[in-house]
Amino acid sequence: MAATQLTSSPVTVSARSFSELRYASIKPLGDLVLVKIKEAEEKTYYGRLEHAGTEVEFNGEKHLILKEDDIVGLLETEDIKDLKPLNDRVFIKVAEAEEKTAGGLLLTETTKEKPSIGTVIAVGPGTLDEEGKVQPLSISIGSTVLILEDGGPPRAPPASKEVVEKLPVIVFSEEMLKTLGADVECCIRKENLDEHNSCPICRHALPTDDQKYESWKEREKEAIDKIFKDDASEEKGERARMASFIGAMAVADLVKSTLGPKGMDKILQSTGRGHSVTVTNDGATILKSLHIDNPAAKVLVDISKVQDDEVGDGTTSVVVLAGELLREAEKLVTSKIHPMTIIAGYRMAAECARDALLKRVIDNKENAEKFRSDLMKIAMTTLCSKILSQDKEHFAEMAVDAVFRLKGSTNLEAIQIIKKPGGSLRDSFLDEGFILDKKIGIGQPKRIENAKILVANTAMDTDKVKIYGARVRVDSMTKVAQIEGAEKEKMKDKVNKILAHGINCFVNRQLIYNFPEELFADAGVLAIEHADFEGIERLGLVTGGEIASTFDNPESVKLGHCKLIEEIMIGEDKLIHFSGVEMGQACSIVLRGASHHVLDEAERSLHDALCVLSQTVNDSRVLLGGGWPEMVMAKEVDELARKTAGKKSHAIEAFSRALVAIPTKIADNAGLDSAELVAQLRAEHHTEGCNAGIDVISGAVGDMEERGIYEAFKVKQAVLLSATEAAEMILRVDEIITCAPRRREDRM
């Protein structure tokens, strides 16, 4: 920081601009008031006048712009006793501070105590109640009152004269101001240091000659240091904000190359046992696999998870948009625009963008044929950026058929996805009913009609002695045979209780040992063992049954039903097929593919499409895709920025630039000239009713309606609002406190 002397005045010197300010007139806005300052005879403790507003020089005289609330009273004459306080304010004459101690010792200005007693000179009219009536104050003129001392931080005094004298002085001429430009070293006018001890640009504080203020600063620093225990740290102000920005933008940069139909995949390799490998371009899957320390980056990971849970798609878009909003916010903060001003502008822009989309939505809910066509287009657009893009029509048809079977429900548990390596993705198919990935045991019936199914989670292996942690001593093998016989009788009783339910199919979560399996086979009951927990839960759901663990009261157990149970072959594997289940909307999608990696990614892709379609069935509003929504929103937001006064307009413009970053990144990931395509899109969208978007297949701007590129309105709305809220949350951060885990106390 350097002090500055000017050869000509008045000139304002800052790190970014040098300009001579001349005003023809000043018109206060909102609740601001313009006040002409009279020459004051009295000054504050630090030898200067203190104002809550902004000083301006107008027509050679000093004026002050301040809020109406900062005006404390009306002075109709030159006598201060005639001051009329406003509202609930009270004018008090304070007692004089003691000049001497009781022993006659003289006190200096810094050692005198603040007066705490005063006499009321004037009283304001009072405050308005809810009905608009004035409620007078309980204090009257002439009352002696006790005044609380001001416990807040003291105002910063002028900088130390000795320190100021040692600062390097830069003398600016008019020619120098014109040639230096915006990259000049941070500097302030030397006169400013006579009033404050800090630079108005970089806020660097200089030492002062005021011992009272310096001791207060030292006490504050010591108090803060004592708050945190060992291994704790904090970052404040600009450092904290920049750490948040950098962490969030790093996460956005990590996944932005996966955005769009031509997005690239990531290989995620585990460092644990087995070193499992996942190949994916799904934003939520990538971010869930990462261990992130930066708190702001974790916010973006969370919104990606929520986006995946809520609507299934847009997990990458929401992170990229939030990252771009923060990138633009960083530039505004660097330009000395307050974060709360940026947040206010972002909120206005988000609302404007959402309204712009609402004006252009398409809703064909009443026309079944057009609505199915919309769902097909949405499914194909969703699958375009996935591994299933080559067979998107085939899988879109499967997904739409499966979702229509749900009859408006968003419960995807009724749709079973089974992965079987072998064949190609094209061999995948949709099957009515439920498929359980188990084989029918030897001696069991292979086909059962009008099945009554008992779904259970119980131990069926007690035909062997299992007494853990204990020893049984016998004096002969006869006694061992007796123990085993007793166990078999116990198991036989349990099987008889199960058979008393009148079932012909028993599905158990746990193992079924040989003896009970023989008993079930003899009774003509199909016994299926060791079904995975997710499988039997879904089986119970689709057949209308409940999972049971006790069998003493058959009337309290709810059985499942289906028309036919049979064994089927998929590839070289045998599976059990339940058709005609009680939940008619149940179905199974069998995925075929070259490897487990391909099948895992295909399942994630198909799940995203199913989520989007199930949400669209409930909220049938759709939009065009291919960057069209972002350009529509950006156009409306730009118009809002031109109509908005003040610094908020900069934030609104920044929001528009962040929106345009989405189609820009889609074009970049496809290897196209994004600058040229986005410029063409801007020009196209100035035409009324424009449907232009980026067609990455042809590599040019095209009509999205003709190309059938559609997206769900609910997805775009969730991306817009979630990204804005995440950016707002990170912008509010001004301090990061990192604490070590609390150590366990040694109680020995």
C-alpha positions in Angstrom: 0.0 0.0 0.0 1.3 3.5 -0.8 0.1 7.0 0.0 -0.8 9.2 -2.9 -0.6 13.0 -3.5 -2.5 14.5 -6.5 -1.3 17.4 -8.6 -4.9 18.2 -9.7 -8.2 17.7 -7.9 -10.8 16.5 -7.4 -9.6 13.0 -8.6 -10.7 9.7 -7.1 -7.8 7.1 -7.1 -8.5 3.4 -6.9 -7.1 0.1 -8.1 -9.4 -0.1 -11.0 -10.4 3.4 -12.2 -9.3 7.0 -12.2 -12.0 9.5 -13.1 -13.1 13.0 -12.3 -16.7 13.0 -10.9 -19.0 15.9 -11.9 -22.7 16.0 -11.1 -25.5 18.1 -12.6 -28.1 16.9 -10.0 -28.5 14.2 -7.3 -31.8 12.4 -6.8 -31.9 10.0 -3.8 -33.6 6.7 -4.4 -35.8 4.5 -2.1 -35.5 5.5 1.6 -32.3 7.6 1.1 -32.2 11.3 2.1 -29.8 14.0 0.8 -28.5 16.3 3.6 -26.4 19.4 3.2 -23.6 19.3 5.9 -23.0 22.5 7.9 -19.6 23.3 9.3 -19.5 21.7 12.7 -17.6 23.1 15.6 -17.7 19.9 17.7 -15.7 16.8 16.6 -15.6 13.3 17.9 -13.0 11.7 20.2 -10.7 11.0 17.2 -11.0 14.6 15.9 -13.3 14.0 13.0 -17.0 14.0 12.2 -18.6 10.5 12.0 -21.5 9.9 9.6 -23.4 6.7 8.8 -23.9 7.7 5.1 -21.8 8.6 2.1 -20.2 12.1 1.7 -20.4 13.8 -1.7 -19.3 17.2 -2.8 -22.0 19.0 -4.9 -21.7 22.5 -6.3 -18.7 23.2 -4.0 -20.5 22.2 -0.8 -20.4 19.0 1.2 -23.5 16.8 1.3 -24.4 13.5 2.9 -26.6 10.7 1.5 -28.0 8.5 4.2 -31.0 6.3 5.1 -34.0 7.9 6.7 -33.6 5.7 9.8 -30.2 7.3 10.4 -31.8 10.7 11.0 -32.3 10.9 14.8 -34.2 14.2 15.1 -35.2 17.7 13.8 -33.3 20.8 14.8 -35.5 23.8 14.1 -33.2 26.4 15.7 -29.4 26.8 16.2 -29.9 25.8 19.9 -29.3 22.0 20.4 -31.8 22.1 23.3 -34.6 22.6 20.7 -33.8 19.2 19.1 -37.0 17.1 18.5 -36.2 13.4 18.5 -38.0 11.2 16.0 -40.0 8.0 16.7 -38.8 6.2 19.9 -35.5 8.1 20.2 -34.6 10.0 23.5 -32.3 13.1 23.8 -30.1 12.7 26.9 -27.6 15.1 28.5 -24.9 12.8 29.9 -23.0 13.4 33.1 -19.4 14.7 32.9 -16.6 12.2 33.3 -14.6 12.6 36.4 -11.5 14.7 36.0 -9.8 13.5 39.2 -9.9 10.5 41.4 -11.0 10.6 45.0 -7.4 11.1 46.0 -6.9 14.1 43.7 -5.1 12.3 40.9 -5.7 13.8 37.5 -7.1 11.4 34.8 -6.1 11.4 31.2 -8.6 11.1 28.3 -7.8 7.4 27.8 -8.3 6.5 31.5 -11.6 8.3 32.2 -14.6 6.0 32.5 -17.6 6.5 30.3 -20.5 8.3 31.9 -23.4 5.9 32.7 -26.0 8.5 34.1 -27.8 11.3 32.2 -30.8 13.6 32.2 -33.6 13.4 29.6 -33.8 16.6 27.6 -36.3 15.7 24.9 -38.5 12.6 24.1 -39.7 11.4 20.7 -43.5 10.9 20.0 -43.2 7.0 20.2 -43.7 4.1 17.9 -46.7 2.9 15.8 -48.5 -0.3 16.9 -50.1 -2.8 14.6 -53.2 -0.7 14.2 -51.1 2.4 13.3 -51.7 4.2 16.6 -48.8 6.1 18.3 -47.7 4.5 21.5 -46.0 7.1 23.7 -42.8 6.4 25.5 -42.7 5.7 29.3 -39.8 8.2 29.8 -40.5 11.9 30.6 -38.4 15.0 30.2 -36.3 15.7 33.3 -35.9 12.0 34.3 -32.5 10.8 35.4 -31.6 7.6 33.6 -29.0 4.9 33.6 -27.2 4.4 30.3 -25.7 1.1 29.2 -22.1 1.4 28.0 -21.5 0.7 24.3 -20.1 -2.8 24.3 -19.4 -2.9 20.6 -16.0 -2.6 18.9 -14.5 1.0 18.9 -14.3 2.9 15.6 -10.9 2.7 13.9 -8.8 5.8 14.7 -6.5 7.5 12.1 -3.3 5.7 11.1 -0.1 6.3 13.1 1.6 9.5 11.8 5.0 7.8 12.1 3.8 4.9 10.0 2.2 7.2 7.4 5.4 9.2 7.1 7.3 6.1 6.2 4.9 5.0 3.4 6.2 5.5 -0.2 4.6 8.5 -1.8 3.5 8.3 -5.5 2.6 11.6 -7.1 0.1 11.3 -9.9 -0.3 13.7 -12.8 -3.2 13.7 -15.2 -1.0 12.1 -17.9 0.1 9.4 -15.5 -3.6 8.6 -14.6 -4.4 8.1 -18.3 -1.5 5.8 -19.0 -1.5 3.7 -15.9 -4.8 2.0 -16.6 -6.6 -0.5 -14.4 -3.6 -2.5 -13.3 -2.0 0.1 -11.0 -0.7 -0.9 -7.6 -3.2 -0.5 -4.8 -2.9 3.0 -3.5 -4.9 5.6 -1.4 -4.8 9.3 -0.9 -2.7 10.3 2.0 -5.6 12.5 3.3 -7.7 9.3 3.9 -5.2 8.1 6.5 -6.0 11.1 8.6 -9.5 9.7 9.0 -9.1 5.9 8.8 -6.3 3.4 9.4 -7.2 1.1 6.5 -7.1 1.2 2.7 -10.6 1.5 1.2 -9.6 -0.9 -1.6 -7.7 -3.8 0.0 -8.8 -3.1 3.6 -5.2 -3.5 4.9 -5.1 -1.9 8.4 -2.1 0.1 9.6 -1.1 0.6 13.2 -2.5 3.6 15.1 -1.3 5.9 17.9 -4.4 5.1 20.0 -3.3 2.7 22.7 -6.8 2.0 23.8 -7.8 0.8 20.3 -4.6 -1.2 19.9 -5.1 -2.9 23.2 -8.7 -3.8 22.2 -7.4 -5.3 19.0 -4.9 -7.4 20.9 -7.6 -8.6 23.4 -9.8 -9.6 20.5 -7.1 -11.6 18.9 -6.3 -13.4 22.1 -10.0 -14.1 22.7 -10.3 -15.7 19.3 -7.2 -17.8 19.8 -8.6 -19.1 23.1 -11.9 -20.1 21.5 -10.4 -22.9 19.5 -8.6 -25.9 21.0 -5.5 -27.5 19.6 -5.6 -28.9 16.0 -8.4 -26.4 15.1 -8.0 -23.7 12.4 -10.0 -21.0 10.8 -10.0 -19.0 7.6 -11.8 -15.7 7.4 -13.1 -13.2 4.9 -11.6 -13.2 1.5 -9.5 -16.3 2.1 -12.5 -18.4 3.3 -14.6 -17.2 0.3 -11.8 -18.0 -2.2 -11.3 -21.4 -0.7 -15.0 -22.1 -1.1 -15.0 -20.9 -4.7 -11.9 -22.9 -5.7 -13.2 -26.1 -4.2 -16.6 -25.9 -5.8 -15.2 -24.9 -9.2 -12.8 -27.8 -9.1 -15.6 -30.3 -8.6 -17.5 -28.7 -11.5 -14.5 -28.8 -13.7 -14.1 -32.5 -12.8 -17.5 -33.6 -14.3 -18.1 -31.0 -17.0 -16.3 -33.1 -19.7 -19.0 -35.7 -19.2 -21.8 -33.3 -20.2 -23.9 -33.8 -23.3 -24.4 -36.5 -25.9 -20.7 -36.5 -26.7 -19.5 -36.4 -23.1 -16.5 -38.5 -22.1 -16.5 -41.3 -19.5 -14.5 -41.6 -16.3 -12.8 -44.7 -14.9 -13.2 -44.9 -11.2 -10.8 -47.4 -9.5 -11.1 -48.4 -5.9 -8.0 -48.6 -3.8 -9.6 -51.2 -1.5 -9.4 -54.9 -1.8 -10.2 -56.1 -5.3 -9.5 -52.7 -6.9 -13.0 -52.6 -8.4 -13.4 -50.6 -11.6 -16.4 -48.5 -12.6 -16.7 -46.9 -16.1 -19.3 -44.1 -16.2 -20.2 -40.6 -17.3 -23.0 -40.2 -14.7 -22.3 -37.1 -12.6 -23.9 -38.4 -9.4 -22.0 -41.8 -9.6 -18.7 -40.0 -10.1 -19.1 -37.6 -7.3 -20.4 -40.2 -4.8 -17.2 -42.2 -5.4 -15.0 -39.3 -4.4 -13.7 -38.5 -0.9 -13.7 -34.7 -0.7 -12.4 -32.5 2.1 -13.4 -29.1 0.8 -16.7 -28.2 2.5 -18.0 -26.1 -0.5 -17.2 -29.0 -2.9 -19.3 -31.3 -0.6 -22.3 -29.0 -1.2 -22.1 -29.6 -4.9 -21.8 -33.4 -4.3 -24.9 -33.2 -2.2 -27.0 -31.3 -4.8 -25.9 -33.9 -7.4 -27.2 -36.7 -5.1 -30.5 -34.9 -4.5 -30.9 -34.3 -8.2 -30.4 -38.0 -8.9 -32.9 -39.0 -6.2 -35.6 -36.5 -7.2 -35.6 -36.6 -11.0 -32.9 -39.0 -12.0 -31.3 -36.9 -14.7 -29.4 -33.5 -14.8 -26.9 -34.6 -12.2 -24.0 -33.2 -14.2 -25.8 -30.1 -15.4 -26.7 -28.9 -11.9 -23.0 -29.2 -10.8 -21.7 -27.4 -13.9 -24.2 -24.6 -13.6 -23.5 -24.1 -9.9 -19.8 -24.0 -10.7 -20.3 -21.4 -13.4 -22.4 -19.3 -11.1 -19.6 -19.3 -8.5 -17.0 -18.6 -11.2 -18.9 -15.5 -12.2 -19.5 -14.5 -8.6 -15.7 -14.7 -8.0 -15.2 -12.0 -10.7 -17.9 -9.8 -9.1 -16.5 -10.2 -5.6 -13.1 -9.2 -7.0 -14.8 -6.1 -8.4 -15.8 -5.2 -4.8 -19.5 -6.1 -5.3 -20.8 -7.4 -2.0 -21.9 -11.1 -1.9 -25.4 -10.2 -0.6 -25.8 -8.0 -3.7 -24.8 -10.9 -5.9 -27.2 -13.2 -4.1 -30.1 -10.7 -4.6 -29.3 -10.5 -8.3 -29.1 -14.2 -8.7 -32.5 -14.7 -7.0 -34.1 -12.2 -9.4 -32.4 -13.9 -12.4 -33.5 -17.4 -11.3 -37.1 -16.3 -10.9 -37.0 -14.6 -14.3 -35.4 -17.7 -15.9 -38.0 -20.0 -14.5 -40.8 -17.7 -15.7 -39.3 -17.7 -19.2 -39.4 -21.5 -19.2 -43.0 -21.6 -18.0 -44.1 -19.5 -20.9 -42.6 -22.0 -23.4 -43.6 -25.4 -21.9 -45.4 -28.0 -24.0 -48.2 -30.1 -22.3 -49.9 -32.9 -24.3 -51.3 -34.7 -21.3 -54.8 -34.7 -22.8 -53.7 -36.3 -26.0 -52.5 -39.9 -25.2 -50.8 -40.4 -28.6 -48.8 -37.1 -28.5 -48.0 -37.6 -24.8 -46.5 -41.0 -25.5 -44.5 -39.5 -28.4 -43.2 -36.8 -25.9 -42.1 -39.5 -23.5 -40.3 -41.4 -26.2 -38.4 -38.2 -27.2 -37.5 -37.5 -23.6 -36.3 -41.0 -23.1 -34.2 -40.9 -26.2 -32.7 -37.5 -25.3 -31.9 -38.8 -21.8 -30.2 -42.0 -23.2 -28.3 -40.0 -25.9 -25.5 -39.2 -23.4 -25.3 -42.7 -22.1 -23.8 -46.0 -23.2 -27.3 -47.0 -24.6 -27.2 -44.2 -27.2 -26.6 -46.6 -30.1 -29.9 -48.5 -29.3 -31.8 -45.5 -27.8 -35.0 -46.3 -29.7 -35.1 -49.9 -28.4 -34.4 -48.9 -24.8 -36.7 -45.8 -24.9 -39.6 -48.1 -26.0 -38.8 -50.5 -23.1 -38.6 -47.7 -20.6 -41.9 -46.0 -21.8 -43.7 -49.3 -21.7 -42.5 -50.1 -18.2 -43.4 -46.6 -16.9 -46.9 -46.8 -18.4 -47.4 -50.1 -16.5 -47.0 -48.1 -13.3 -50.2 -46.3 -14.0 -49.0 -42.9 -12.6 -47.0 -44.3 -9.7 -43.4 -43.2 -9.2 -42.5 -46.4 -7.2 -39.9 -48.0 -9.4 -39.6 -51.0 -7.1 -42.2 -52.6 -9.3 -39.7 -52.6 -12.2 -37.1 -55.3 -11.7 -33.8 -54.9 -13.6 -31.7 -58.1 -14.1 -28.2 -58.1 -15.6 -27.0 -61.2 -17.4 -23.6 -61.1 -19.2 -23.6 -62.4 -22.7 -25.1 -61.3 -26.0 -25.3 -57.6 -26.9 -27.3 -54.7 -25.4 -29.7 -55.1 -28.3 -30.7 -58.5 -26.9 -32.2 -56.8 -23.7 -36.0 -57.2 -23.3 -39.0 -56.3 -21.1 -40.9 -59.1 -19.5 -44.3 -59.0 -17.8 -44.3 -60.2 -14.1 -41.3 -60.8 -11.8 -38.1 -62.7 -12.4 -36.1 -64.1 -9.4 -32.5 -64.9 -10.0 -32.5 -68.3 -8.4 -32.7 -71.9 -9.5 -35.4 -74.5 -8.6 -33.9 -77.3 -6.5 -33.7 -81.0 -7.3 -36.9 -82.8 -6.7 -38.9 -79.6 -6.6 -41.9 -79.0 -8.9 -40.9 -77.0 -12.0 -44.2 -75.4 -12.7 -47.0 -74.2 -10.3 -50.3 -72.6 -11.3 -52.4 -70.4 -9.1 -49.5 -70.1 -6.7 -50.0 -69.2 -3.0 -46.6 -67.8 -1.9 -45.2 -67.5 1.6 -42.3 -65.1 1.7 -40.2 -65.6 4.9 -37.0 -64.7 6.6 -36.4 -67.6 9.1 -33.7 -70.1 10.0 -34.3 -73.5 8.3 -31.0 -75.2 9.2 -31.6 -76.5 12.7 -31.3 -80.2 11.7 -27.7 -79.9 12.9 -26.5 -79.3 16.4 -25.4 -75.6 16.7 -24.7 -74.6 20.2 -22.0 -71.9 20.0 -19.8 -71.3 22.9 -21.0 -74.4 24.8 -20.0 -78.1 24.9 -22.3 -81.1 25.2 -20.9 -84.2 26.9 -22.5 -87.5 26.2 -21.5 -91.0 27.3 -22.5 -92.8 24.1 -23.4 -92.2 20.4 -27.0 -93.1 21.3 -27.3 -89.8 23.1 -26.0 -87.9 20.1 -28.6 -89.6 17.9 -31.3 -88.6 20.4 -30.2 -85.0 20.2 -30.2 -85.0 16.4 -33.6 -86.7 16.5 -35.0 -84.0 18.8 -33.6 -81.3 16.4 -35.3 -83.1 13.4 -38.6 -83.3 15.3 -38.4 -79.6 16.0 -37.7 -78.8 12.3 -40.6 -81.1 11.3 -43.0 -79.2 13.5 -41.8 -75.9 12.0 -42.3 -77.2 8.4 -45.8 -78.5 9.4 -46.7 -75.0 10.7 -45.6 -73.5 7.4 -47.5 -76.0 5.4 -50.6 -75.3 7.5 -50.8 -71.9 5.7 -52.1 -73.8 2.6 -49.2 -72.7 0.4 -47.6 -74.3 -2.6 -44.5 -72.0 -2.8 -42.1 -71.1 0.0 -39.5 -68.4 -0.6 -36.9 -68.0 2.2 -34.3 -65.3 2.7 -32.0 -67.8 4.5 -30.7 -71.3 3.7 -33.0 -74.3 3.6 -31.1 -77.5 4.6 -31.7 -80.9 3.1 -34.1 -82.3 5.7 -36.7 -79.4 5.5 -36.2 -79.3 1.7 -37.2 -83.0 1.5 -40.3 -82.4 3.7 -41.4 -79.5 1.3 -40.8 -81.7 -1.8 -42.8 -84.5 -0.3 -45.7 -82.1 0.3 -45.5 -80.8 -3.3 -44.3 -77.3 -2.2 -41.7 -75.4 -4.2 -39.0 -74.2 -1.7 -36.7 -71.4 -2.9 -33.7 -70.7 -0.6 -31.2 -67.9 0.0 -33.0 -65.3 -2.1 -31.3 -61.9 -1.7 -33.1 -59.5 0.6 -33.9 -57.0 -2.0 -35.3 -59.7 -4.2 -37.7 -61.1 -1.6 -38.8 -57.6 -0.6 -39.7 -56.8 -4.2 -41.3 -60.3 -4.6 -43.5 -59.6 -1.6 -44.4 -56.2 -3.0 -45.4 -57.4 -6.4 -47.2 -60.6 -5.3 -49.1 -58.8 -2.5 -47.5 -60.8 0.3 -45.6 -59.8 3.5 -42.3 -61.2 4.8 -43.0 -63.5 7.8 -40.7 -64.9 10.5 -43.2 -66.7 12.8 -45.8 -69.2 11.8 -47.9 -69.9 14.8 -50.9 -67.9 13.6 -51.6 -68.6 9.9 -54.5 -66.0 9.8 -52.1 -63.2 10.7 -49.7 -64.0 7.7 -50.5 -62.3 4.4 -49.7 -64.6 1.4 -48.7 -63.5 -2.1 -50.4 -64.8 -5.2 -49.6 -65.2 -8.9 -51.1 -67.2 -11.8 -48.0 -69.1 -12.8 -44.5 -69.9 -11.5 -42.1 -71.6 -13.9 -38.4 -72.0 -14.7 -37.0 -70.1 -17.7 -33.6 -69.8 -19.4 -31.7 -66.6 -20.1 -28.5 -67.3 -21.9 -27.1 -70.3 -20.0 -28.7 -69.3 -16.6 -31.9 -70.7 -15.1 -34.2 -68.3 -13.4 -37.7 -68.4 -11.8 -40.5 -66.5 -13.5 -43.6 -65.2 -11.6 -46.3 -64.2 -14.1 -49.8 -62.9 -13.4 -48.7 -61.3 -10.1 -51.2 -59.4 -8.0 -49.5 -56.0 -8.7 -50.4 -55.9 -12.4 -47.9 -53.1 -13.1 -44.9 -55.2 -12.1 -42.4 -56.1 -14.9 -38.8 -57.1 -15.3 -36.2 -55.7 -17.7 -33.5 -58.1 -18.6 -30.2 -56.5 -19.7 -27.7 -58.4 -21.8 -24.2 -57.1 -22.5 -20.6 -58.0 -23.1 -19.3 -57.5 -19.5 -20.3 -56.6 -16.0 -18.9 -53.0 -16.5 -21.2 -52.5 -19.6 -24.2 -53.9 -17.7 -23.6 -51.7 -14.7 -23.5 -48.6 -16.8 -26.5 -49.7 -18.8 -28.4 -50.2 -15.6 -27.5 -46.7 -14.4 -28.5 -45.2 -17.8 -31.9 -47.0 -17.9 -32.6 -46.1 -14.3 -32.1 -42.4 -15.1 -34.5 -42.7 -18.0 -37.1 -44.5 -15.8 -36.8 -41.8 -13.1 -37.3 -39.0 -15.6 -40.3 -40.7 -17.3 -42.0 -41.5 -14.1 -41.7 -37.9 -13.0 -42.9 -36.7 -16.4 -46.1 -38.8 -16.2 -47.0 -36.8 -13.1 -45.8 -33.4 -14.3 -46.4 -33.7 -18.1 -44.8 -30.4 -19.0 -41.9 -30.8 -21.4 -39.3 -28.5 -23.1 -37.1 -28.6 -26.1 -33.5 -29.7 -25.4 -30.0 -29.2 -27.0 -29.2 -26.0 -25.1 -32.5 -24.4 -26.2 -33.8 -23.8 -22.6 -30.6 -22.1 -21.5 -30.6 -19.7 -24.4 -34.3 -18.9 -23.8 -33.5 -18.2 -20.1 -30.4 -16.2 -20.9 -32.3 -13.9 -23.3 -34.9 -13.1 -20.7 -32.3 -12.6 -18.0 -30.3 -10.3 -20.2 -33.4 -8.1 -20.7 -34.0 -8.1 -16.9 -30.4 -6.9 -16.4 -30.9 -3.9 -18.8 -34.0 -2.9 -16.8 -32.4 -3.3 -13.3 -30.5 -0.3 -11.8 -27.5 -0.6 -9.5 -25.0 -3.3 -8.9 -27.5 -6.1 -9.0 -27.6 -5.7 -12.8 -24.0 -7.0 -12.9 -25.0 -10.1 -10.9 -28.0 -10.7 -13.3 -25.7 -10.4 -16.3 -23.3 -12.9 -14.7 -26.2 -15.3 -14.2 -27.0 -15.1 -17.9 -23.3 -15.9 -18.8 -23.4 -18.9 -16.5 -26.5 -20.2 -18.3 -24.9 -19.9 -21.7 -21.9 -22.0 -20.3 -24.1 -25.1 -20.6 -24.6 -25.1 -24.4 -21.0 -23.9 -24.7 -19.7 -27.0 -22.8 -22.0 -29.3 -24.8 -20.5 -28.0 -28.0 -16.9 -28.2 -26.6 -17.4 -31.8 -25.6 -18.5 -32.7 -29.1 -15.4 -31.1 -30.6 -17.3 -28.3 -32.2 -16.6 -24.5 -32.4 -18.6 -23.4 -29.3 -18.0 -19.7 -29.8 -19.4 -19.8 -33.4 -22.4 -22.0 -32.5 -23.4 -20.0 -29.4 -23.1 -16.7 -31.4 -25.4 -18.3 -34.0 -27.8 -19.4 -31.2 -28.0 -15.9 -29.8 -28.8 -14.4 -33.2 -31.5 -17.1 -33.8 -33.2 -16.6 -30.4 -33.9 -13.0 -31.2 -36.5 -14.3 -33.6 -39.9 -14.9 -32.0 -40.8 -18.5 -31.4 -37.3 -19.8 -32.2 -36.7 -23.5 -31.6 -32.9 -23.4 -32.3 -30.5 -25.5 -30.3 -27.2 -27.3 -30.8 -27.4 -30.5 -32.8 -24.1 -32.3 -31.9 -24.8 -35.1 -34.5 -24.7 -32.7 -37.5 -22.4 -30.2 -35.7 -24.6 -27.2 -36.4 -27.5 -25.2 -35.0 -30.8 -26.9 -35.8 -34.5 -27.0 -35.0 -34.9 -29.1 -31.8 -38.6 -29.8 -32.4 -37.8 -31.3 -35.8 -35.0 -33.4 -34.4 -37.2 -34.6 -31.5 -34.8 -33.4 -28.8 -37.0 -32.9 -25.7 -36.4 -32.6 -22.0 -38.7 -32.8 -18.9 -39.6 -29.4 -17.4 -39.2 -30.8 -13.9 -35.6 -31.7 -14.6 -34.7 -28.2 -15.9 -36.5 -26.5 -13.1 -34.6 -28.7 -10.5 -31.3 -27.9 -12.2 -31.9 -24.2 -12.2 -33.2 -23.8 -8.6 -30.8 -26.3 -7.0 -27.7 -24.7 -8.7 -28.8 -21.2 -7.6 -29.4 -22.3 -4.0 -26.1 -24.0 -3.8 -24.3 -21.0 -5.2 -26.1 -18.7 -2.8 -25.2 -21.0 0.2 -21.5 -20.9 -0.8 -21.5 -17.2 -1.4 -22.8 -16.5 2.1 -19.7 -18.2 3.6 -17.2 -15.7 5.2 -15.4 -18.1 7.6 -14.4 -21.7 7.6 -13.6 -23.3 10.9 -11.9 -26.7 10.8 -11.9 -28.7 14.1 -10.2 -31.9 14.9 -12.3 -34.8 16.3 -12.7 -34.6 20.1 -10.2 -36.9 21.8 -11.5 -39.6 24.0 -10.7 -38.8 27.6 -8.5 -41.2 29.5 -10.6 -42.4 32.4 -8.0 -44.7 33.9 
